[in-house]
Amino acid sequence: MSSSDVSYVSSSESEAAETEVEYDLEVEGSSNSSGHETSDDEPGDAYANEPIADEEWLAQYEEERKTEEELEKKLQNRLSGAEDIKEWCHCGKCSITRLQNISECYCCCELDGCVEALESDIVNQDFPQGTKLTCITQYSGFNPVCLQKWSLRLAAGKYRSKSKKMYKQTGSEESFLWSVSYREFSRLVYGFFGNKRYPLPACTYDAIRKTFPCSKDEEFTGFELDEDAI
């Protein structure tokens, strides 16, 4: 996160400033000391008509916050290696070596879209009857769509950035190819989904980044940082 300029005021300066401010104290139901009544347009009444959170809403909010905190902690343990990868990787292909943040710490077996893709008839028809696919990287379309350089170069033309600009190489060829590959994988598994974004599973990030390794002077683009195309 980039830093921002913040102005600090010392305690003595703050106290001096407070002594120069006049405050009008107001009792509920009465006008203030100056005789001026606040109107609905004034800031104090901006939320006067908003519904007040009841106990049920607060309980639900606290439960959701607790769930999010627990998930974040679990994913952090995965990324740091505190939780053994064998405990959460069920496809046998996940690795944390090239992962950038906790949003990438999912096994493909945990993501509904990947599970549905592995069980679809159009995918399984490419394999002998009875074959059980265990990882999304075994998907018959994964290699030709996501790992082939010229396939990715041709695919780049159909994507646009949020500023409506075409995808084009500005850094190394590898960084360009892996960013297009992320998009191709999402389309391959989820289809077109507008502005929605889904993290790729750890096994997929590992396969893509292993195929297109970054140079010494650059880093892999993580999930949150990679969401420029629409």
N, C-alpha and C positions, 0 to 999 in steps of 0.2 A: 504494500500500500504506500503510495507516495505521501510525503509529509506535506503539511500545509502551514502557512504562517499563522501564528497565534500570538495575540498581544496579551501580555501579563501586566497587571497593576499591583504595585506593592501594597501592603496592608495600610501604611500611613497615607498613601495616595487615595486608597479606597475610602478610608475614614473621612478624609478631607472632602472627598466628593460627596459623601452621604450627608455631611452637615450642610451642604449647599442646596439640597433637594427638599422641597416642601411636600409633605404627604397629607392627603385628605383622607381621614378615616371615615368609614361609612358603616352604619348599622343596617343590617338586613331589613328591608321593608321601609326604609326612610331615605330621604335624599341626602347627599353629602353636605359637608359644611358650607360649601359655596352656593348651595341651593340648586345646583345643576343635577338633573336626573339623567342617568345613563339611558341611552336608547338601544334598540336591538342591533343597530349598526355598529356599536362600539365593541372593541375587542373583548371586553368582559362578558358580553352576552353571545359571543360567537358560537358557543356550544350549548346554549341554554336549552335548546329543543332536542338535543341529542339524547338518545335513550341511555340510562345509567346501567352499567354492567351489573347483572344480578349474580347471585352466588353460583348458579348453575354455569353461567358463562365463564366466571372466574375459575371454577373448578376444571372446566374443559380446557381453558387456556393453560393452566398450570400443568395439566396432564400432557398436553401437546408439547409444552416447553421441556418437560422432563423427558419425554420420549426422544425429542431432538437432541438433547444433551447426552442421553445414553447412546444414541446412534453415533454421534460425533466422537464420543470417547471410544466406542468400539472400533470405528474406522481409524482413529488415531493409533490405537494399539496395533492394528494391522500394518499400518504404514511404518511404524517404528520397529516392528518385529517383536513387540511384546507378546502378541498373540501368534503362535506358530501358524505358518501358512497352511499347513495340513489341516488345521482346524476349520478354516473357512473356504479353502479352494477345493471344489469337488470335481473340477474338470481335469485337474492334474497339469495344467499349463500356465497357471498364474505365477507371477514373480513380482516382487516389490523393488527389484533392482533399478528399474527405469521409471517407476511411478513418481509423480511430482506432488500430488496432494491427496488428501483423504477421499475426495470425490471419485478417485480412480480405483479405490480399494474394494471393488466388488468382483465376485466370480461370475462368469456368464450364467452359471446355474442359479444365480440369485435374481437375475433380471428377466422379467416376464417376456419381453420382446425376443430375447435370445433363446429362451426355452421354447417359445412358440415356433421360432424359425427352425430349430433343430427337429421339431416334431412334425413340420409341415410336409405334405405329400410331394410337393414340387422339389424339395430338397432330398428327401429320402429315395426318390425315384432314380437318383444318380448313383445309388449304392446297391450292392447285392441285398436281396430280401433278407430281413432279419438283422441287418447291420444296426448297431446301436451307437449313434453319435454321442459323444460325451462332452465335446467342447465346440464352441462356436467357430474356432479356427479350423475345424474340420468341415465346416460348411463348404459345399462344392463351389460356391461363388466367391468365397473369401480370398483365395489366392489370386485368381485372375482380376478381380475387381479392386482389391485393396493393396496388393503387394507388387503388381506389375507396373513398372515405371511408365511405359507408353500408354497404358490404359489410364493411369492417373493424369498424365499430361493432357490427354484428350478430354477427360472428364472435367478438368478444371474450368473449361469454358462455360459450363452450365451453372456455375455457382457465382454468387454476388456477395459482396460485403454489405454491411448495414448501410454504408454510404452509396450502395448501388454500383460499386465499382467491380470490375471483373477480377477474379483471382489471377494473380500473376506473380512470377518469382521476383522477390526483392532481396532475399538473402541467399543462403546456400540452396542447392538443388534438393538436398535431403530435407531441409525444413519445409520447403515448398511441397514436396511429395508427401510428407507425413501429415501435413495439414489437410491436403486434399483427401488423403486416405481416411482420415477421421470422418470427413463428410460422406465419403463413399460408403463406409461401413454403416453409418447411421441410416443412410437411404436404403442400403441393401437389407437391413434388418427391420427398420421401422417404416420405410417408405417416406412419403412427403409428410412432414408434420409442422409446417409453418415455422413460427418463432420458438416452438418448444425445443428444449435441449435435453439430451440424455447423455449420461456419462457412458463411456465405453467400458467394457469389463477389463480387468487387469491383464488377462491373457491376450486380449486384442492389442492393448497398448504395447505390451511386451513384444509381440510379433511384428507390429508395424515399426516400432523404434529400433528393433534389432535389424530389420531389413534396411531401414534408412537411418543409420546412426548419425548423431549430431557431431559437428566438428568440435575441436577443442575450445573455440572461442564463442560457443553458443550453448544454449540449454534447450531441452525439450519444452514445448508449449503445453502447459497443464490444462485441465478441463475448463476451468473458469476463464482462462486467458485465451482460449481457443475459439470462443463463440462469436466470431465476427461475421460469418457467412449466414445467409438466410435462404 
